[in-house]
Structure formats: structure tokens, C-alpha cells
């Protein structure tokens, strides 16, 4: 068999070593490479925290230039899907890393910072298997009646109940999740999702509004019914924009504030 033709930045990438489909030919070449790398991430070829092949290795695998691979990885790094480490290589991002442990939690103490305050203490009020309502099914791209895991919990900081959350997770992806796991895992919940269930949340969308609590909510958060709270609805996605968690939280802001850095 004759040897393959030399790599060309004008040719579409080879899928050798990957089961992923090639994206349309009119996509920029680096975007096609990004899609192939993303396919490998999505299907677990490289686990969270593991190193991916070097730029030279990926360039040889896909038969493109190293510069094309670097541009693809630059975009993945900008989206927090991979992390570059000087002199060590590029690694699959993980919520177990200290710098990204609380990437989606934007509530910070008015005095000091989150590291001084310490991790949240979790009180699990409910963790049960249920059937998805029409609304929850629509948001999580399920069918009404599909199994979901429904969780209600309180997050306290320095002993003060601060966040009341309702969480819905697809039942198939989180089969076997228990209240004990939710309560006793020492790290961030998203890190537990990665380690125990192989689900990595890569991005999230939030809707925020000011609300007043009802009597039960006020009691759980130890506030008066006249206390304004932040209502934060978060939809978290794994790879390929697949929704994997609906989270609705009520946040106290008498000692904390919601912080977001825009760039």
C-alpha cells in the first residue's frame, strides 16, 4: 500500500484514532480539530485531570500542522475544557482542581474571601428518585415521566444557613446517588459528579431575580418572610451542550454578595 500523502493545512483532518464524525468541510480547519478533540473528551478517551496527547502527537494523529492543533487547544482552554500547565502539558479540566472548584458558585462573603470562610456545610433535606414533570423534562431534554433524582439541601457558611437549593438530575446518568453521598463528600458536588458518575459540567447558564421567601423557605434559611433573597436558576451542561442539572437556589445576601467578573 502506498504511504499516505503528506499533511496539508488545506485538507480535512484524518479521523484515524477517533470514532467522531468530521465536521462540515466549510468549517475552519482548527474548528474541525477542536470538534474531534471534543468528541474524544465527551466519550471519555481522556478523563478529567488526565493529560491529553501533545500538540505534536495530535498533529500527527489528525495529519494537520501543529499550529492548527495549538489554535484548537487555545479555544478549548479559553472555554475551561482543558488546562495548560507550563512545562507539563495540557490536561482535561476538572472540578477537583482548587482554582476551578467553585467556578459556578458566585456568592462570596462581604468580609474576607471564600478561602477564609471555608467550604459550605451541607444539610440534605431530601434526596429521592422521582418522575420528571413536564417543565423539568423540557429543561433537561427528557420526556415527561422519565426518572430524575430530586434533591433539596441547605448550604451553610460558618454555621449560618445561606443557600436553599432544589436540584434535579437525569435519573439514568446519576443512578444510585444517595443522600449520604451528597452530604459526606468533602469536595465540591461537581467533583463528585465527575468521580462517581463520570459526568463533568463544563458550562452553566443562570437566571437571577429578587424574591421574597414563603414561610417554609424563610424558616429553613432563618430569615423573616419580608427578607429579600436572590433566586438563582442554573442549568449546567456537560459536553456537546447536553443539559445535566437544573438547580434552583435562594441566596441570602445580608452577609454575602453575588459576584461575577465580566470580560
Buried (B, 14 or more C-beta within 10 A) or exposed (E): EEEEEEBEEEEBBBBEBBEBEBBEEEBEBBBBBBBBBBBBBBEEBBEBBEEBBEBEEBBBBBBBBBEBBBBBBBBBBEEEBBBEEEEEBBBBBBBBBEEBBBBBBBBBBEEEEBEEBEBBBBBBEEBEEEBBBEEBBEBBEBEEEBBBBBBBBBBBBEEEBBBBBBBBBBBEBBEEBEBEBBEEBEBBBBBBBBBEBEBBBBBBEBEBEEEBBEEEBBEBBEBEEEBEBBBBBBBBBBBEEBBBBBBBBBBBBEEBEBEEEEE
